[in-house]
Amino acid sequence: MDRLTAPRALTVVAAGLLLAAGCRDHAKPTGRVFVGHVRVAGVGRFRSPPLRACLRRFGEFRVTRRTRVVEREGLLGASLTIADPRSPLLYGCDFTPGRRTLCGGAVGEWHAGRLNDPRLDILCTDRARRPLAVAWVVPVPRARAIVVRERRVTEVYPVAGGLPVRIWTRDGVRYERSSAVFDVTQRAADGRTLAHERLHAAVAG
Amino acid sequence: MSLLRPRVVFLAAFLVALSLAAAKAALATFVSANCNYNAPTSSPNMYRDGSVTVALVARYEGYHWGGGCWNDNDVDEGPNEPLQTSSTGGEGGDCSGLTFKVWRESLNTGDGGHYQWGRLRNVHGPYTAADFKAGVGVPNATYPKADAIVMDAFASSTHIGMVYQRGTSGADQIVEAKCEACGTNIFTRTYRSDSSYGGVRRMGWTG
């Protein structure tokens, strides 16, 4: 999406250090480790084509000065998570990596730090047309990074903006069953594992 | 005494096997006990009346978040499930799963063909209500609500229901999988005049 900014670079470095610390823990990363980029801002600070595409898709969403946007760019794809304190809904848009075209999205019920469901999206595909799955994870208290393990790569998603973190998997997709499984570890700032789960998510609602 | 011992052992083993079978049956969900993952049947034609029939089979069969499998005995065999939990394996579809099956869509979002899914085929499909609302997928398109007729749908970001009978006073009869407590049924709704709902049409009807 946009070029790497200083805060984003700091976030990436911090997440890398955090992951390195976490390597001592039981949920060891597999293969290559990729740390995703994240940027948080009010909606006025973003005027990127992906955000415009996302707001077009969710035409009913009313942008206010308090609307927050978390923009992520990772190995499997990019995403936007949009929330406004006046709305009980959380909006997400998913984009193919590189191509940066809107390929999927999600709407969840977000209230008092609770999300009704991971809001799985299986509409995006990689360059080889293999399906990808995207879902939200709600960080536990003190979590600073969400680590998602795939067979050959581990992706780190820095927690940001006080919002659920939109994560991706390719290995865990069960397309015929409209579901996916994510291997998720939540890590504290010092690298400790706070939670580990195999998140089972289904397309629903 | 020596003759009795094998009989006692056999009886004990039988009782253990019986209790294990009972425990397994008690743990089985509606989906694990009844549903399948068979391939759908492709059909060159698709009629709105036929889709109404598909929808009516699902009526009274309950509601299951993320679900897409039901029988046809007018009993919800997975009642009182925890709200918005897909893992409990209950009977029924949710709103988007019901729509996917009634509209006889493909798992391939680029395929606009017609696919008859068995009622016990556990399939939800790749679309949520928000996807339908946005007209995502080749078979689906946004459509003016004022022109919506039988088997067109009204979708919001969190729900979708199909027109069963068009109303004259602003309220339509909608066939929908609404919630765990209300199940799948025909309800009178004012989605047509509700600004949070948009019109959606399944493309490719034969008639």
Interface residues (C-beta under 8 A of the other chain):
Chain A: R57 F58 E60 L89 G104 G105 A106 V107 E109 N116 D117 R119 D121 I122 L123 Y175 E176 R177 S178 S179 H200 A201 A202 V203 A204 G205
Chain B: Y37 W65 G66 G68 Q84 S86 S87 D94 C95 S96 G97 L107 T109 N122 V123 H124 G125 P126 Y127 T128 A129 A130 D131 A134 V136 S156 S157 T158 H159 S195 S196
